[in-house]
């Protein structure tokens, strides 16, 4: 079974407006609400691509109840740890006239030590046992980033391959437990290695330098493509160009497709093609991390892969 873990989820409220004007009352044309958070996004896209997973993490309050209900209606299985404080709500404003998008990410709730311990115990007692665990996103306020190292070890002790998609100290700490894969973007990779990463060659060199901790480093390079680096070499996957209408959750869509490909034991080039195609397909739909299978299949067919090292 695939499990996803989101410690700092959010109810995403997207407001669609015609235009943005200073000091004016702006009419909202429509609103859409989604269960958000990086691991939750991964579970949603896994379902849309025909796979199954179970979403783990913290939820609390009315926002948490709405999020669980929405996920269940989408067919995503859940096993959340409930906390006393309210799950955060994020606000995204999308301007239809210009395509401009503004995102307001609110701070998450504090998690008590007992709630934290209960979640770790839940992860130790999973049934069915995890084959792959995707740990994504930031840690809640007041939680030591070393938690990602502990959770990685917890899943690995049950025979799971861990895919870690985070940044900053949680990523640095999580690497110490040698996960199977990480998926930073250029900015996150730069923070990890301590210098600016701009080009494909620089990303390759940076990724290669951390292979002692991880089997696969997948680096999102925007329009340059998706770079995958292992001890066997490096590959660059380039999807066809599209007119993106929304980028929220595109990276999580990439992780979802890669997760399914890894579970199916596909070769590295196909893992990267799947990831690049799903991330690009996600930009063609409204809302948080949503992939239309027709878009995915069409883009996958046009996605190129090149071994560069």
ABEGO torsion letter per residue (X at the ends): XBBBBBABBBBBBBBBBABBBBGBBBBBABBBBBBBEAAAAAAAAAAAAGBBBBBBEBBBEAAAAAAAAAAAAAGBBBBBBBBABBBBBBBBBBBAAAGBBBBBBBBBBBBBAAAAAAAAAAAAABOBBBABBBBBEBBBBGBBAAAAAAAAAAAAAAGBBBBBBBBEAAAAAAAAAGBABBBBBAAAAAAAAGBBBABAAAAAAAAAAAAAABABBBBBAEAAEBBBBBAAEBBBBBBBBBBBABABGAAAAAAAAAAAAAAAGBBAAAAAAAAAAAAAAAAABBEBGBBBAAAAAAAAAABBBBBAX
